Amino acid sequence: MGEPLIELRGVSKAFGDRIVLDEVDLAIYPNEAVGIIGPSGTGKSTILRLIAGLIAPDAGEIYLKGQRRTGLVDEGKDPFGVGMVFQRAALFDSLTVDENVGFLLYQHSRLPRHQIRQQVERVLEMVGLPGTGDRYPSELSGGMRQRVSFARAILKNPDNPADNPELLLYDEPTAGLDPIASTVIEDLIRKLQCTEDGCTTYAIVTHQHSTIRRTADRIVFLHEGKVQWEGRVEEIDTTDNPAMRQFFTGSVDGPIRVAG
């Protein structure tokens, strides 16, 4: 498959006395759609934050295009940009859609305001929300807010192409949405993978079975801080891994302990 776009080697992370990730190995290759799944509290979102460079591992190494990361993303040493879509959109309520999507360009670029607005409108059109730039998050549905967060993640910086995302990270993008809104988001994730201006590589954390099956090509299953299973999405129904079978059937019996 060639060189990974991003690779975790023996990565561990703890918060206080709680070990969340325990010597995890994970590789994501160009043009992949990887689903990271598993029970709650097993470190899925932590992996995304490590990949994004928002937090550092306690042990192990992270490589981007074969280059070892030595700091966090704000130190500007990464060879490519990583975009992240957070749970429940994570928009600034006091800012308009335009200001939310273009936040980094307004704060950190030398582009004139009218040019940033053009860039923002272009990505809003890509996510199916043209003409919404002057509205506030409170005026939008949950699905629309999530699409605004997608636009923010894929916005490019003409002043610094090195910052432009080659990898998108989705953290529970359909959480709290009704089935129809979830389908819209799932279709959009796939659409953005195939557009020239989108990102052809992404990793998605989700609990929803429909989202797993419709957005991922390869699955990484985490449990008790370790990768317990990897495989193609079509292997979900044939695997004999007991934790995977319990996860997808929702059974209370199996190796995944049910919190009482």
Buried (B, 14 or more C-beta within 10 A) or exposed (E): EEEBBBBBBEBBBBEEEEBBBBBBEBBBBBEBBBBBBBBEEBBBBBBBBBBBBBBBBEEBEBBBBEEEBEEBBEEEBBEBBBBBBBBBBBBEEEBBBBBBBBBEBBEEBEBEEEBBBEBBBBBBEBBBBEEBBEBBBEEBEBBBBBBBBBBBBBBBBEEEEEBBBBBBBBBBBBBEBEEEBBBBBBEBBEEBBEEEEBBBBBBBBBBBEEBBBBBBEBBBBBBBBBBBBBBEBEBBEEBEBBBBBBBBEEEEEBBBEEEE
